[in-house]
């Protein structure tokens, strides 16, 4: 049988206000239940507007075995300080139970954060 995949939205494109911190993120995605999947490729994006932030936005990917009671930082990525830039990439996500992303750290101007999992649904 061939491997099959499905797109799972982890965070729809959401604007994060300037001046946020990790303790008080501008964007906090909800916990997404990914227990039914066999991992996958997590694509992410940090997009600047026409006026770039003076400090780049950061996107923190977190996992949890129990829907957010216990939280583990999985991977931290970031954008840049160039107007209209769209920083994108992907990372391999192993078998997980719950996942979410936080967007924070951008200064002066808002940044748009997004993440989507190309989940492995069958092997």
C-alpha positions in Angstrom: 0.0 0.0 0.0 1.3 3.5 -0.8 1.8 6.2 1.8 -1.2 8.6 1.9 -1.3 12.1 3.3 -3.8 14.8 4.2 -3.4 18.5 4.9 -4.1 19.4 8.5 -4.3 23.1 9.5 -2.3 23.8 12.6 -2.6 27.6 12.4 -4.4 29.4 9.6 -2.7 32.6 8.5 -3.1 34.9 11.6 -1.7 38.4 12.2 0.4 38.8 15.3 0.5 42.3 16.8 3.9 43.9 17.4 5.4 43.9 20.8 4.4 40.4 21.9 6.7 38.1 23.9 6.9 34.4 24.5 5.1 34.9 27.8 2.4 36.8 26.1 2.4 35.7 22.4 0.7 37.7 19.7 -0.6 34.5 18.2 -1.5 31.3 20.2 -2.8 28.4 18.1 -5.1 25.9 19.7 -4.0 22.4 20.4 -4.6 20.2 17.4 -5.1 16.5 18.0 -2.8 14.6 15.7 -2.9 11.1 17.4 -4.5 9.5 14.3 -1.5 10.4 12.1 1.9 8.8 11.6 3.8 12.1 11.8 4.3 14.2 8.6 5.9 17.3 7.3 5.1 20.6 9.0 5.2 23.6 6.8 5.4 27.0 8.4 5.5 30.6 7.4 6.3 34.0 8.8 5.2 36.8 6.5 6.0 40.5 6.9 3.8 43.3 5.6 4.9 46.4 3.6 6.5 47.9 6.7 8.9 45.3 8.1 9.3 44.7 11.8 12.5 46.0 13.4 12.8 42.6 15.2 11.8 39.5 13.3 8.9 37.4 14.4 9.5 33.9 15.9 7.2 30.9 15.5 7.5 28.3 18.3 6.2 24.8 17.5 5.1 22.9 20.7 3.9 19.3 21.3 2.0 17.8 24.2 1.2 14.3 25.2 -1.9 15.4 27.1 -3.6 18.2 25.3 -1.6 21.1 26.8 -1.1 20.1 30.5 2.5 19.1 29.8 4.1 21.1 27.0 7.4 20.6 25.1 9.1 23.1 22.8 9.7 21.1 19.6 11.2 23.7 17.3 11.8 27.5 17.1 12.0 29.2 13.8 11.8 32.9 12.7 11.3 35.4 10.0 13.4 38.4 9.0 13.3 42.2 9.0 12.7 42.7 5.2 9.5 44.4 4.0 7.1 42.1 2.2 9.2 39.0 2.8 7.7 35.6 3.2 9.9 33.2 5.2 8.8 29.6 4.8 10.2 26.2 5.4 9.2 22.8 6.8 10.4 20.3 9.4 9.7 16.6 9.8 7.3 15.9 12.6 7.5 12.4 14.2 4.5 10.7 15.8 2.9 13.2 18.2 -0.3 13.5 20.2 -1.1 17.2 20.1 0.6 20.2 18.4 0.3 24.0 18.4 2.3 27.0 17.4 3.0 30.4 19.0 3.9 33.6 17.2 5.7 36.3 19.0 8.7 38.7 19.2 8.1 40.9 16.2 8.7 44.6 17.0 7.2 47.8 15.4 4.9 46.1 12.9 2.5 43.1 12.7 3.6 39.8 11.2 1.4 36.9 9.8 2.1 33.4 11.1 0.9 30.1 9.6 1.5 26.3 9.9 0.1 23.3 8.1 0.9 19.6 8.6 1.0 17.3 5.6 0.0 14.4 7.8 0.8 10.8 7.0 -2.6 9.0 7.1 -1.6 5.6 5.9 1.5 3.5 5.3 
